[in-house]
Amino acid sequence: MHIALSRHTKAYKRIKLTVFLVFPFLLYLIPVDWLNQQPTICLYKNIFGHECFGCGITRAILSAMHFDFHTAFGYNKLVVIVLPLLIYAWAQRTIKLWKEVKTVNS
């Protein structure tokens, strides 16, 4: 059985909504300790040897997701701005996808 997954099908929109709903939980499963052991991919830091304004934001967001806000703030102080913006953008996109799924089903 062949299922077409064009951008306008109900199956495609459901899969996309499911990915958006599951993604934060998958991020939660990434241990921050493991992330600390990985080499940096920051181009600025690799070239100039100094941290940029974005360095540590991934670790900060993951730490905040684990409710370790003190450590998150230590990784990057901009987490107090970036995390709420990410949550807002994620919620807006998820609501939009939810509405699209409901309209396709109707």
C-alpha positions, 0 to 999 in steps of 0.5 A, spaced: 500 500 500 502 506 497 501 512 502 502 519 498 506 524 503 505 530 500 505 537 504 497 537 504 495 530 506 493 528 513 498 523 514 504 528 513 501 533 517 500 528 523 507 526 522 509 533 523 505 535 529 508 528 532 515 530 531 514 537 534 510 534 540 516 529 541 522 533 540 522 537 546 522 530 550 528 527 545 532 533 547 531 532 555 534 525 554 541 528 552 545 528 558 548 535 559 555 531 562 555 527 555 555 534 551 560 537 556 565 532 553 564 533 546 569 538 542 566 545 540 563 546 533 563 554 534 567 557 528 568 563 532 571 559 538 575 554 534 578 560 530 580 566 535 580 561 541 575 566 545 567 564 546 562 568 542 555 570 545 552 564 543 557 559 546 554 554 551 547 556 549 545 549 547 548 546 554 544 552 558 538 550 554 539 543 556 540 544 563 534 549 564 530 543 561 533 539 567 531 544 571 538 546 573 537 553 572 543 555 576 548 551 571 544 553 565 545 561 567 553 559 568 553 556 561 550 562 558 547 568 561 542 569 555 538 563 556 533 567 560 532 570 553 533 565 548 529 559 552 523 563 553 523 565 545 524 558 543 518 555 548 514 561 545 516 559 537 515 552 539 508 553 542 506 557 536 508 552 531 505 547 534 498 550 535 499 552 528 500 545 526 494 542 531 489 547 527 492 544 520 491 537 522 484 539 525 482 543 519 484 537 514 480 532 518 474 536 518 
